[in-house]
Amino acid sequence: ASPSLVELYGFTVANAVLPARSDLTPRLSRGLSQQSAGLASGHRPLPLYAAVRLQDEAAGGDAEEYEWVEFSPWAFASCLSGRSVPVWSLGRHFRRGRSVSSAPELPLAVLFGVWGAAFTASPLEVLRSLRLKRRKEHVAALAEHVVQLAEHVAAFGGEQSSAARLKRMRVVHPFECPSPFADSDAAGRCPTPGSGPGKAVQADEKLMLTDAGVNFNVPVPPLLRRERAVDVMLMVDSRAFASDESVDESRELSCAAAYAQTHGLPFPDLPPSLLKGMGARPCTVFGTE
């Protein structure tokens, strides 16, 4: 199959940032699993990478539902259900939890594309991310044009709201590969043991993965998994904004807190007194009562 735009973008990034090494593995062919060799001593922090899985409406999925997934040098896993496969097997076809193909490990370069594929966002996701308070008129004008476009598209088939159309429209298609969780049980759904009231996600035949920032830009779901029993989380906000922009600094944290509450996971309290002016302080500490 021809490489997708997401994959081409990932290879471009990898070519720019991955250093050459003395081993025989070409740098653009290296897999994430190769990072495990440098972690065996425990002297380096464990890297965790996040993305979100987009639900397939054609298979009965909810277009408003995002499933957070994590990548480590050892496993690809659902942050809610805990279901996982070895990371080197991602991209293979599975049946009832067993690999039925022998595809090679996805290159780290491809995963670079997945983790940074914000350009696959739908118009609705883009509009939700525009939070510049001093430029409301620009956002409103853009929203009006996008809604009109969705209405024109809706005229060609099906009864669907503009919001639903905006959610589905994607100029660039997200990365796709076979789902390792396909056909996982008789109901075709992934159970979520111990994950609180959050609902299970559809076990589709394929995975559609994209940049987790289309949901929210604080990648804490991998840390919130109960089996990790995390006591402290350090978050660094490295976003860059022009000096004349006013941004809702608490929006991403509030979304992360809402995610935790929905799925019955522990999360620090976010008192308004600490959220206000958070960006002007060098450090803000949130805790629990």
Solvent accessible surface area in square Angstrom, and as a share of the most:
residue,aa,sasa,rsa
1,A,157,1.21
2,S,102,0.66
3,P,77,0.49
4,S,37,0.24
5,L,99,0.49
6,V,0,0.00
7,E,37,0.16
8,L,90,0.45
9,Y,85,0.32
10,G,0,0.00
11,F,62,0.26
12,T,93,0.54
13,V,45,0.26
14,A,0,0.00
15,N,77,0.39
16,A,84,0.65
17,V,91,0.52
18,L,20,0.10
19,P,88,0.55
20,A,89,0.69
21,R,118,0.43
22,S,120,0.77
23,D,61,0.32
24,L,178,0.88
25,T,42,0.24
26,P,88,0.55
27,R,79,0.29
28,L,57,0.28
29,S,65,0.42
30,R,15,0.05
31,G,7,0.06
32,L,0,0.00
33,S,25,0.16
34,Q,68,0.30
35,Q,60,0.26
36,S,27,0.18
37,A,88,0.68
38,G,31,0.29
39,L,24,0.12
40,A,92,0.71
41,S,77,0.49
42,G,60,0.58
43,H,161,0.72
44,R,159,0.58
45,P,119,0.75
46,L,89,0.44
47,P,33,0.21
48,L,49,0.24
49,Y,56,0.21
50,A,19,0.15
51,A,0,0.00
52,V,0,0.00
53,R,1,0.00
54,L,11,0.06
55,Q,13,0.06
56,D,20,0.11
57,E,56,0.25
58,A,99,0.77
59,A,45,0.35
60,G,61,0.59
61,G,13,0.12
62,D,59,0.31
63,A,22,0.17
64,E,90,0.41
65,E,31,0.14
66,Y,25,0.10
67,E,1,0.01
68,W,2,0.01
69,V,1,0.00
70,E,6,0.03
71,F,0,0.00
72,S,9,0.06
73,P,2,0.01
74,W,134,0.47
75,A,29,0.22
76,F,0,0.00
77,A,2,0.02
78,S,2,0.01
79,C,9,0.05
80,L,17,0.09
81,S,13,0.08
82,G,29,0.28
83,R,74,0.27
84,S,60,0.39
85,V,16,0.09
86,P,57,0.36
87,V,4,0.02
88,W,118,0.41
89,S,3,0.02
90,L,2,0.01
91,G,15,0.14
92,R,49,0.18
93,H,97,0.43
94,F,9,0.04
95,R,106,0.39
96,R,142,0.52
97,G,50,0.48
98,R,187,0.68
99,S,47,0.31
100,V,93,0.54
101,S,39,0.25
102,S,98,0.63
103,A,37,0.29
104,P,115,0.72
105,E,45,0.20
106,L,31,0.16
107,P,32,0.20
108,L,10,0.05
109,A,0,0.00
110,V,3,0.02
111,L,4,0.02
112,F,42,0.17
113,G,0,0.00
114,V,0,0.00
115,W,39,0.14
116,G,27,0.26
117,A,0,0.00
118,A,57,0.44
119,F,78,0.33
120,T,0,0.00
121,A,19,0.15
122,S,0,0.00
123,P,25,0.16
124,L,23,0.11
125,E,7,0.03
126,V,61,0.35
127,L,25,0.13
128,R,110,0.40
129,S,54,0.35
130,L,65,0.32
131,R,45,0.17
132,L,38,0.19
133,K,108,0.46
134,R,160,0.58
135,R,79,0.29
136,K,142,0.60
137,E,106,0.47
138,H,115,0.51
139,V,36,0.21
140,A,61,0.47
141,A,49,0.38
142,L,77,0.38
143,A,29,0.22
144,E,102,0.46
145,H,123,0.55
146,V,21,0.12
147,V,49,0.28
148,Q,79,0.35
149,L,90,0.45
150,A,0,0.00
151,E,91,0.41
152,H,124,0.55
153,V,54,0.31
154,A,22,0.17
155,A,86,0.66
156,F,182,0.76
157,G,38,0.36
158,G,62,0.60
159,E,177,0.80
160,Q,63,0.28
161,S,68,0.44
162,S,33,0.21
163,A,53,0.41
164,A,26,0.20
165,R,36,0.13
166,L,6,0.03
167,K,7,0.03
168,R,124,0.45
169,M,39,0.17
170,R,51,0.19
171,V,151,0.87
172,V,26,0.15
173,H,104,0.46
174,P,3,0.02
175,F,9,0.04
176,E,65,0.29
177,C,12,0.07
178,P,29,0.18
179,S,1,0.01
180,P,4,0.02
181,F,6,0.03
182,A,1,0.01
183,D,50,0.26
184,S,21,0.13
185,D,46,0.24
186,A,105,0.82
187,A,81,0.63
188,G,22,0.21
189,R,94,0.34
190,C,1,0.01
191,P,67,0.42
192,T,28,0.16
193,P,98,0.62
194,G,59,0.56
195,S,4,0.03
196,G,43,0.41
197,P,107,0.67
198,G,7,0.07
199,K,111,0.47
200,A,25,0.19
201,V,6,0.03
202,Q,41,0.18
203,A,11,0.08
204,D,5,0.03
205,E,102,0.46
206,K,73,0.31
207,L,0,0.00
208,M,24,0.11
209,L,0,0.00
210,T,0,0.00
211,D,25,0.13
212,A,9,0.07
213,G,21,0.21
214,V,22,0.12
215,N,36,0.18
216,F,4,0.02
217,N,88,0.45
218,V,17,0.10
219,P,84,0.53
220,V,4,0.02
221,P,2,0.01
222,P,4,0.03
223,L,60,0.30
224,L,12,0.06
225,R,29,0.11
226,R,121,0.44
227,E,116,0.52
228,R,73,0.27
229,A,77,0.60
230,V,61,0.35
231,D,141,0.73
232,V,112,0.64
233,M,41,0.18
234,L,163,0.81
235,M,84,0.38
236,V,137,0.78
237,D,97,0.50
238,S,100,0.64
239,R,79,0.29
240,A,98,0.76
241,F,92,0.38
242,A,53,0.41
243,S,123,0.79
244,D,75,0.39
245,E,39,0.18
246,S,32,0.21
247,V,21,0.12
248,D,48,0.25
249,E,57,0.25
250,S,23,0.15
251,R,55,0.20
252,E,7,0.03
253,L,18,0.09
254,S,47,0.31
255,C,36,0.22
256,A,0,0.00
257,A,25,0.20
258,A,53,0.41
259,Y,22,0.08
260,A,0,0.00
261,Q,150,0.67
262,T,77,0.45
263,H,14,0.06
264,G,31,0.30
265,L,22,0.11
266,P,91,0.57
267,F,30,0.12
268,P,34,0.21
269,D,62,0.32
270,L,36,0.18
271,P,49,0.31
272,P,108,0.68
273,S,92,0.59
274,L,63,0.31
275,L,29,0.14
276,K,165,0.70
277,G,36,0.34
278,M,32,0.14
279,G,55,0.52
280,A,95,0.74
281,R,88,0.32
282,P,145,0.91
283,C,93,0.56
284,T,33,0.19
285,V,118,0.68
286,F,39,0.16
287,G,46,0.45
288,T,99,0.57
289,E,211,0.94
